[in-house]
Amino acid sequence: YVPTKLWESNGFAEGDWARVTSPHGEITVPVMHMAALNENTIWTWNAIGKRKGAWALVEDSPETTKGFLLNHIIHELLPSKGDGLRWSNSDPITGQAAWFDLRVKIEKVSAPKEAMPAHPAQKSPVPKAPDNVKQKVGS
């Protein structure tokens, strides 16, 4: 999700895609406008994408083609503060991943076939889902 200031300055429109780059990597993803954001904050949730082959999803499901994985652009350690120590990039109380803590560059790009990077399918531990699921109530 992109706030109004960044949405307008990048010339985004509904259906557009962006490259989001950090010092650790990049992703190419669909973007959506959200006015209720800090003007310099882009936002997503980490469960938006699924790897191909996971969750018994059908091939080319939106979760695997438009959804995206982003852990690789976030380093698990904060930069050194000059004391030689690198602290965990997590909330000090809960240990959960930190929020609003990564500076990125966002730029409009042409829409690719799918979100990038496109990871190869993993072997699913469950059988392929049936084409039709029948429900039966009672005996």
Steps between C-alpha positions, in 0.01 A plus 500: 500500500631843401404834663359785293825704492707212358212376282471836326874578480563164329201539267339175616155396380277207589656177370860631500808318625811625681853390572573531873872497573683477833875469565442122518290426192195593298148390414272593210142509619152637428421822686180646640421847633421548869437854624511398868878462517789713618603689186842331486398145597415217265337199660417136446457190710744215477242229434385648169693253284536126485774302333392293201429144609401606853157478661370269222419811297411460136777577254529873425268601785503874582670423833802373304499740204387834645575428864864535597760390751712776651711361784813516284490883482498537881822426689467320832756733660491878535797700367791550738485814713877537505557279803561187294176342617206407278165473676209281396255670265204407720278639770702480826196394705325243281778395265263550207625654177538876523257732320562819303871440514632453147588780262415408144489654157173464307470554126232434240578217256321321218282214619688170482329164447520442877649646817878485513710327597305199378613207712484148355223273622573287802389139514166490678473259794128456429323363192351730239156632594204344317331703225164467675433470869171343599347558839265252656288580803360214703503133407 
